[in-house]
Amino acid sequence: MTVAAPPTSRLRRLIVCADDFALHAGASQGIMQLAAQGRLSATSALVLSPRWALDAPRLRDLRGQLDVGLHLDWTSAFARAQGHGRPLARVMARALLGGLRPDQARPVIEQQLDAFEAHWQASPDHVDGHQHVQQFAGIRTALVQALLARYGRGPMPYLRISRPARPRAELKSRLIASLGADALENIAKNAGVTRARALFGTYDFGRNEAAYARRMTAWLADVPDGAILMCHPAGPAPAHAASAAARQAELAYLAGPRWPEALARAGVQLARGAAALA
């Protein structure tokens, strides 16, 4: 069945970003599949993963079709192997208690930007954070400083602000925003760094494909022009991988016919950051 879209002038532009590229082989493969289908407009890479060096060259075949950015990492097993990573609860506690210092965070950020550029062979189109660490106290200031120092002459990556568009959003979204969305927004604005100020796609990862489709319909009804919708699709995962069933359900939905139909019904079009945030 063909779904009629509203007139082009009414279409809202949406950056659809698949997080966790290089998390494992199934995540990279699922994201590359969706990108080749034209079902995404961005992805964010975990560059501390050993898979980044392996999978980045394959992703380069899709250069120019989607934004590719850094998924800044302080909490994964990869970050812990590097020495700076800790479980999310501990990183959050340190940030809230003032234990994360910009002068200590800056070298970690630079290391991850170096790793991104080494294998992508270009600067990132955007920067966000695994478990939203990009807006934690002690990290956010250092991040903007690093971006200005490295990319001040352009092109400058855009930033994700992990904040819902609606004040009465679900609790998880509001809790994420409370960890520094407004502060990062102000720092980036004062520095002249472009940012996408509304984020959708937060849920409990405990759903099947049908439930995810219903969530998506609700999100698309609310998205403002220039928002980001994050997703976490993946194919087959290692036995120990977290949220494997939910990630596979996301991949099935985004690869299937219901996703473009939902976009058309909602009057939403996929867009890269340069177009959506202009």
C-alpha positions in Angstrom: 0.0 0.0 0.0 1.3 3.4 -0.9 1.1 6.0 1.9 0.6 9.6 0.7 2.9 12.1 2.3 2.0 15.7 3.2 3.3 18.4 0.8 7.1 18.8 1.0 6.9 22.2 2.6 5.3 20.7 5.7 7.8 17.8 6.2 9.7 17.9 9.4 13.4 17.1 9.1 14.7 14.4 11.5 18.2 13.1 12.1 17.8 9.4 12.7 21.0 8.2 14.4 22.0 4.6 15.0 24.2 4.6 18.1 26.9 2.0 19.0 28.5 1.3 15.7 31.4 -1.1 16.4 29.9 -2.3 19.6 30.1 -5.8 18.1 30.0 -7.3 14.6 26.2 -7.6 14.6 25.8 -3.9 15.5 28.1 -2.7 12.8 26.5 -5.0 10.2 22.9 -4.0 11.1 23.8 -0.3 11.0 25.5 -0.7 7.6 22.5 -2.6 6.3 20.1 0.2 7.3 22.4 2.9 6.0 22.6 1.1 2.6 18.8 1.0 2.6 18.5 4.7 3.2 16.8 4.1 6.6 19.2 6.2 8.7 20.8 9.6 8.4 23.5 9.2 11.0 25.5 6.8 13.1 27.8 7.2 16.2 30.9 5.0 16.7 32.4 3.5 19.8 36.0 4.1 18.7 37.6 2.4 21.7 36.2 -0.9 20.5 38.6 -3.1 18.6 35.9 -3.4 16.0 36.2 0.2 15.0 39.5 -0.4 13.2 37.9 -3.4 11.4 34.6 -1.9 10.5 35.4 1.8 9.8 36.8 0.9 6.3 33.6 -0.9 5.4 31.5 2.1 6.6 33.6 4.3 4.3 31.8 2.8 1.4 28.8 4.8 2.6 30.6 8.1 3.0 28.4 10.9 2.0 25.1 9.1 2.6 25.0 9.6 6.3 26.6 11.6 9.2 29.3 9.6 11.0 30.2 10.8 14.5 31.9 10.0 17.7 30.0 8.2 20.5 32.1 9.6 23.4 32.6 6.8 25.9 33.3 6.7 29.6 31.2 3.7 30.7 31.6 0.7 28.4 33.9 -2.3 28.8 36.1 -0.7 26.1 36.5 2.4 28.2 37.3 0.4 31.3 40.0 -1.4 29.4 41.5 2.0 28.6 41.7 2.8 32.3 39.3 5.8 32.4 36.0 4.0 32.2 33.8 3.1 35.1 30.2 1.8 35.5 27.6 4.4 34.6 26.4 4.9 38.3 30.0 5.7 39.3 30.6 8.1 36.5 27.3 9.9 37.2 28.2 10.1 40.9 31.6 11.6 40.2 30.1 14.1 37.8 27.4 15.2 40.3 29.9 15.5 43.2 32.5 17.4 41.1 35.0 14.6 40.8 35.2 14.8 37.0 37.5 17.6 36.1 37.8 19.2 32.6 41.6 19.1 32.7 41.5 15.3 33.2 38.6 14.7 30.8 40.3 16.6 27.9 43.0 14.1 27.1 40.4 11.3 27.1 38.3 13.2 24.6 41.3 14.0 22.4 42.3 10.3 22.4 38.9 9.3 21.2 38.8 12.0 18.5 42.3 10.8 17.4 41.0 7.2 17.2 38.0 8.4 15.2 40.0 10.3 12.7 42.7 7.6 12.3 40.2 5.1 10.9 37.5 7.3 9.4 40.2 9.5 7.8 38.1 12.6 8.4 36.7 14.6 11.2 33.4 13.6 12.9 30.2 15.0 11.6 28.8 15.1 15.1 29.6 14.1 18.7 27.3 12.6 21.2 27.9 10.3 24.2 27.4 6.6 25.2 24.9 6.8 28.0 24.8 10.6 27.4 28.2 11.3 29.0 28.8 14.2 26.7 26.7 16.5 28.9 28.1 15.3 32.3 29.8 18.0 34.5 33.5 17.9 33.9 33.1 16.4 30.4 30.9 18.9 28.7 33.3 21.9 29.1 36.3 19.9 28.0 34.4 18.6 25.0 33.5 22.0 23.7 37.0 23.2 24.3 38.4 20.3 22.3 36.1 20.8 19.4 36.9 24.5 19.2 40.7 23.7 19.3 40.5 21.0 16.7 37.8 22.2 14.3 37.5 25.9 15.0 38.3 26.6 11.3 35.7 24.1 10.2 33.9 21.9 9.6 32.7 21.9 13.2 30.8 18.8 14.4 27.3 19.3 15.8 26.4 18.2 19.3 23.6 16.1 20.6 21.7 17.7 23.5 20.0 14.8 25.3 16.8 16.5 26.2 13.2 15.7 25.4 11.1 18.2 23.4 8.2 18.0 25.8 8.4 19.2 29.4 6.1 16.3 30.5 8.2 13.6 28.8 8.6 10.2 30.4 10.7 10.0 33.5 13.8 8.4 31.9 14.1 11.2 29.4 13.8 13.9 32.0 16.4 12.2 34.3 18.9 12.0 31.4 18.3 15.7 30.6 18.8 16.6 34.3 22.4 15.4 34.0 23.5 18.5 32.1 21.4 19.1 28.9 20.8 22.8 29.7 24.4 23.3 30.7 25.8 21.8 27.5 23.3 23.8 25.5 24.5 27.0 27.0 28.2 26.2 26.7 27.8 25.2 23.0 25.6 28.1 22.2 28.1 30.6 23.7 30.9 28.9 21.7 29.0 29.0 18.5 28.8 25.2 18.2 25.7 23.9 16.4 23.5 21.5 18.4 20.4 19.4 17.9 18.4 20.4 21.0 15.7 17.7 21.2 16.2 13.9 21.5 13.8 11.1 21.0 14.2 7.3 21.2 14.6 6.8 24.9 12.8 3.7 26.3 13.5 0.7 28.5 14.7 -1.7 25.8 12.3 -4.3 27.0 10.0 -4.3 24.0 9.3 -6.5 21.0 9.1 -5.2 17.4 5.3 -4.5 17.6 5.8 -2.5 20.8 8.7 -0.6 19.2 6.6 0.3 16.2 3.9 1.8 18.5 6.6 3.8 20.3 7.9 5.1 17.0 4.5 6.2 15.9 4.2 8.3 19.1 7.7 9.7 18.8 7.1 10.7 15.2 3.9 12.5 16.1 5.8 14.8 18.5 9.2 15.4 16.8 10.0 19.0 16.0 11.9 20.0 12.9 15.7 19.4 13.4 15.4 16.8 16.3 17.5 13.6 16.7 15.9 10.2 17.1 18.4 7.8 18.4 18.1 4.0 17.8 20.2 1.0 18.7 19.7 -1.6 15.9 21.9 -4.7 15.7 22.0 -8.1 14.2 23.1 -11.3 16.0 25.0 -10.5 19.1 27.5 -12.3 21.5 25.8 -14.2 24.2 26.7 -11.7 26.9 25.5 -8.7 25.0 23.0 -6.4 26.7 19.6 -5.6 25.2 20.3 -8.0 22.3 16.6 -8.8 21.7 15.5 -5.2 21.7 18.3 -4.3 19.3 17.3 -7.0 16.9 13.7 -5.9 17.1 14.8 -2.4 16.2 16.7 -3.7 13.2 13.7 -5.7 12.0 11.4 -2.7 12.3 13.8 -0.2 10.7 14.6 -2.5 7.8 11.0 -3.4 7.1 8.2 -1.6 5.3 6.5 -0.1 8.3 9.3 2.4 9.0 9.1 4.4 5.7 5.3 4.2 5.9 5.4 5.7 9.4 7.6 8.5 8.3 5.3 9.3 5.4 2.2 9.3 7.5 3.8 11.6 10.1 5.1 14.0 7.5 8.7 13.5 8.5 11.8 13.1 6.3 15.2 11.8 7.2 17.9 14.5 7.0 21.6 14.9 7.8 22.7 17.5 10.3 23.8 20.0 7.7 20.2 20.2 6.3 18.2 19.6 9.5 20.1 22.1 11.7 20.7 24.9 9.1 
